[in-house]
Amino acid sequence: MVKAIVGANWGDEGKGKITDLLANESDIVIRFQGGANAGHTIINEHGRFALHLMPSGVCHENIVNIIGNGVALDIRKFIKEYNEMKERGLNPKILVSDRAQIIMPYHVLFDQLEEERLGGKAFGSTKSGIAPFYSDKYAKIGFQVCELFEKEALKEKIERVLEIKNALIVHLYHKEALDADALFNELCEYAEIIKPFVADTQTFLHDAIKAGKKILLEGQLGSMKDPDHGIYPMVTSSSTLAGYGAVGAGIPPYEIKDIVTVVKAYSSAVGAGAFVSEILDEEKAKELRDRGGDKGEYGATTGRPRRVGWFDAVATRYGCQVQGATEVALTNIDCLGYLDEIPVCIGYEIDGEVTKDFPNPTKLDRSKPVWVTVPGWKSDIRGITDFNKLPKEAQDYVLFIEKEIGVHISIVSTGPKREEIIHR
């Protein structure tokens, strides 16, 4: 059986903990898209981990972890993260698809240079090379892992691709041209680093499905960052939807039987773009930001402050729809225990009309939130594992959200640790 775990919102929903939880029930965990531009935080008996490229099953010794063909593989960051886990006493089993494509050094360079060029109109990139990487992938000038081991063809391709890259570096960005020999030598180093992990993961997964193995697909970011269905152009460069898991992992789409969509009990977002339910009062925003998450609402990869807002039922309902959610995991409800009352966005007012349907990106900037206020519970609920032991107001908040989004909330997280969970 194949299960997918994905985000309904802007990312940062707490997928790391839920993935770590569900990994206990899995034989294989797969990252199927994205790169090291976002992180998953996991807290378990081994300690606290901020994972970037590694699948969230790496803390479990009996699980095979796969970096799928849909991932933007930064080999230097991969081996750094792997070695850190080994140093902490873990021995993760990891396979890397031979069809995964690699982040090239110039992808990071182009990401930085383009953000500088755009200035105030920049996309808020993490400058990890993600957009240039996916641009090259679909322009058919990217490099698959398997190409690293064909030295003559690799050298010829580097020279051909650098003709294009150096024209831009020299004439658009006014920087020094890249050296083909230096780049070839660096890729030869990459080949040695990644060689022990490389496998035909498509065949491996095909055989695993036939053998009845339990497979978990792990997505990065959330619905609002999908390039087709999100807040374009302030999105990431690979599909964040569960449906893409079939492509990014190399499995038949009909094998995905369950889609667990993670939803945060309030809203948060990193980077630029429309954010209708954002808290504009900086004092209130800072209080929620500092109380949120495990160590506050600050990016696991960048450390930069996340924008925060109240729960957005319009965006979340839509996010669950495009993911095809079969169940929802609600996270971070424990962070709201300081509030007397809690605003919830239940509609958008656009040009004088109220809608509950999420609009296309051209209308988002002029969308205004329609609020309702629900009672807070004014108590610390962290660590409660029985739904009936939550204060009535907290139960009502969960049920209100469930009704608004139209999907059953099967999991409620009451803290960052693996055991701080309610199953409904």
N, C-alpha and C positions, 0 to 999 in steps of 0.2 A: 504493500500500500504506500502511496505517495501523498504526503501532506505538505502544504506550503504555509510558511509564516511570513506575513508582509505587513506593511504599515498603511493605515488609512489616511494619515495626515501629511505633514511636511517632513516626516522623518522624526527621529528623537522620541519615538513613542514608548521606548522601553522594550524593544524587540529582543535585545540581548538576553535579558533575564528570562523572557518567555521561551526563547529558543533554547536556552540552557535547560530550562524546565522540561520542554518537550523532547530534547535530545535524550533524556533518560529513557524514553520509550522508543528510540530509534536505533537502527543499525548503521545508517549512513546520513551524514549532514552535508549539504551542498550549498556553497555560495554560487549564485547563478548570474549575477550582474554587478555592475559598479566596480569601484576600486578601493583604494586606501583613503578616499576623500571623506569618509564618514566612519564613525566607530560605534561599536556595541560594548556597553559596560556590563560585566558579569561579576557577581559576588557569590562565591560558594565556599565550600570547605577548604579549597586550595588558596583562597585569598580573593583579591580584587584584580580584575583584568579589564583593560581597555583594548579590545580587539579591533583591528582595522581591515586586514585582509583575511585573517584566519576565520574559517567557519566556527560558529559558536559551540560546536561539539568537541572542540580540542581539549576540554577539561575532562573528557570521559575516555578512559583508556581503551574501552572495547568498541569505540565508534570509529568508523572510517570517515575522514573529512575530505571533501573534494572541492577544489577550486575549479569551477566549470569553465567551459569555453566562452561563456558570455562575460567573464570577468576581465577587467583591465588590470593585468598583473604587473605590479611593480616589484621586480625581483629583489632589489636591495631591501625594500621594506619588508618583503615576505621573509627573507632569511633573518633579518633583525628580530622580527616578531617570533619566529620559530626558535631562535637561539635563546631569547628571553624566557620562553616557556620551558625549554630544556633546563635552563639555569634554576628555574623555580621547582624543579623536580618532576615536571610533567613529560610524558613521552608520547606526544600526539601522533596518530597515524594520518598522514596527509598524502593525497594524490593530486597532481596538477594535470589538467587536460593538456594533451599535446597540441590541441587546437586553440588553446587560450592565446590571446595576443598580449604582447608586452608593452608596458609603458617605456618609451624611449627617453633618453636624457633630454632630447630636444622638445618632447611634449611638455615637460615641466617648464622649460625655458619659454616656449611659445605661450603657455598659459600665463606666466608672469608678465611677459612683454605686452600681451594683448590687454590684460587688465590695466596695465599702466597707460597704454595708448587710449583706452576708452575713458579713463579718468572717472568723472562723476556718473557716467553712464555704464559703468562696469557691472558685471553680472553677480558680483559677490562670490567669485570662485574661491575654492580652497587652495588654488594654485598647485594642484597635485597632477596636472597634466591630463585630466579626464576628457575635457571637450576636444583638445587637439588629438588625443588618442582615438576617440570614436570617430572623429572626422576622417582620420587616416584609414581607420578600419573600413569605413564604407566608401572611401575613395580608392580602396584596394591597394594602398601602399603601406599597410601595417605589416608587422612581423609576428607570425605565429611562433609559439615555443618550438615546434618541430623544425623550423627553419634555422634555429641556432646551431644545429648539428650538421648542416650542409655548408661547409666553410666557403667553398668556391662560389657557390650561388649566393651565399650571404654577402660576401664582399662585393660582388657585382651589383646586388640590389641596393646595398648601402650607398654606393657611388651614384646610382641612378636616382635614388630618393633625395640625396643631399643636393642634387642640382636644383630641385624645387625648393627645398628648405633654405638653402643658402641664398637663393634669390630674394626670398622674403626677409631673411635675417639681415642681409646687407642693405637692401634697397628700401624696405619698409621700416625696419626697426633700427637701422644704422648701427648694427653690431658686427663683430668679427665673424667671418665664415667658420663653419665647423669643419674639422679635419676628419676625412674618411678613415684613415688608418687608425687614428685614436679611437674612433667610434667602433670600428671592427674589433679592436683589442678589448674594448669594454664589453662588447657582446660575447666575445669568447669567454670572458670571466663569468658573464651571466650563465652561459651554457654549463660551465662546471658547477656553479652554485645550484642550479635547478635540476640538473640531470638525475639525482637520486629520487626525485619526486614525480617525474614525468610518467604518464600512463595514458593508455587508450581508455579514457573514462567512459566514453559512450558505450563501448562493449562491456565494460565492467558493470555499468548500470543496467544495461539490457539483461545481463546474466543475473544480476541481483533482483530485478523485478520478477524474472522467471522463477527464482528461488523463494519468492515471497518475503523478501527483506523489507523492513520498514524504513522508508526514505523520507527525509525532511529537507525541503527546499527553503533556503534562507534568503530573503530579499533585503536590500539596503534602501534606506530612505523611505518615502511613502508615496501615496497616490498623487499628492499635489506636486510632486517633483518629476512625474512622468512626462516625457517630452511630447506625447500625444494628448494625454488626458489631464495634464496638470496645468500650472499657472504659467504657461509658455509666454516669453522665453526664459523666465527665471526658474529653470528646471535643471535636472541633471541630464546626462547625455546617453543614458541607457534606460530601457523600460523598467519601471519599478513595480510592474504588475505581476501577479501570480501567473497569469497566462504566458508571460515571457519565460517563466521557469522551465517550461518544456523546451524552449529554444536554447536558453542559456545553460542548461544542464545536458541536453541531448536525450530527452525521454519523450514518449508519446503523450500528447496533451490529455488523452482520455484516462491516463493513469493517475492524474491528480484528483483525489477523491475528497479532500478536505482542505479548506482554505481558512486558516486562523488569521484574522485581521486584528492587528494591535491598535488600540485606541487609547489616547491619553485623556485623563479626567479633566484636563484643561488643555490649552493649546500652546505650542511653542514652535518656533521656526528659526532657522539659521539663514542668513543672507537676505538679499533683496527680494522684492516681489509683493504682490497683493496679500494682505493678511487682515481680513475684515474684522475679526473679533479681537484684534490686538488691544492691549491695555495701553492707552496713551498717557495716562498719569504715571510719570516716571517713578514716583515714590511707591505707588501700588505695584507697579511692574517689578521694581527691584525686590520688594518683599516676597512676591510669588517666585521670582527667579531664584532668590537665595534659599527659599524653603523647598524648591522643587527638586525632583530627581534624587540621585544619591548624594551628590555633592554640589547641588545647585544646578541651574540650567545654563551650563557652559559646555561648549562642544567637546566631545571626547577626543576628537582629532586635533582641533585648532585651539581649544581653550577659550574661544571668543564667546561673549555673552549671547545667549539666544533671545530673540524677541519672544515675549510671552503674551498670552491672551486668555480669555475665558473660553469655555467649551463652545465649539462651533458645530451645531447639529446639522447645518446645511452642508458644510464641507465634509463632515464625517459621514453623513448618510451617502453622499455622492462617492466618497472615497471607498466605502464598503461596497457600493454597487459596482464600481469599475474593477475592484479586486475580485468580485464574485464571492464575497465573504459567506462562509457557511456557519461561522461562529466568531465571536469577538472576545478578545482579552482586554480588559480595562485596567490601565495602570495608573499609578501615582495618585490614587484617591486619598491616600493618607496625607498628602501634602496640603490638602484643603481644610484641615481640621482647625485652623486658626480663624476662620471666617464666620461672622454672624449670619451672613447671607451670601449666596453665590449667584452671580449673573450667568445666564446661558443664552447664547445667540440661537434663536429658533427660526429666523428668517432674514432675508436681505431686502432692503428697500432700494429699488433701482428706478430712477426717474419717476418717483412718486408712487410706484407700484410695489407691493410686497410679494415676494416669491419664496418658496421653500426649495426651489430647484437651483442647483449650483450653476451659475452662468458661465458663458465662454469668457476667455481672458480679456476681451475688449470691454466687457462690462464690469469687471471686478473692481477697477480703481474707483468707480463711482457707486459702488455698493455700500450701503450703510447697514450696520447690524440692527436687528429687531430683538430687543432683550426681554426675557422674563427673569424674575428673581426667585430663587428657591431657598428654603431655610438651610443654614449650615448646622453642623452638629457640635461645634465648639468643644472638641475633645480629641485626644490622641488615639487613633485607631490602628496605629502601626502594629503589625504582627498578628492581628486577628485572623483566624483561619476558618471561622464559622460565620456564614452570612447572617444567620439569625442573632448573632452576638454583636453585630454592628448596631450603632444607634439608629433609631428609626429613620432619622433624617438622612443618614448615609445610605441606608437601604433604599429610601425613596429616591435619592439622587441617582443611584444605579438603575432603578426601574424606570425613572424618567428618561434617562439617556437611552436605555434599551428600546423604549417605545418610540422615541424620536428617530433613531437610526434604523429601526425595523429589523434588527438582527439580534439573536439571543446572545447575551453576555454570559459565557460559560466559565470565564476565569476573571477574578478580581484580585489585583495585586495590591497588598497593603504594606509594602515596604520593598527595599531593594534586594533583600536576601531571597534565595531560592525557596526557602520554606515559608516565607511571608506571603501566603497565597490562599485564596478561597476558590474552591471548585463548586460551581452551581450545576 
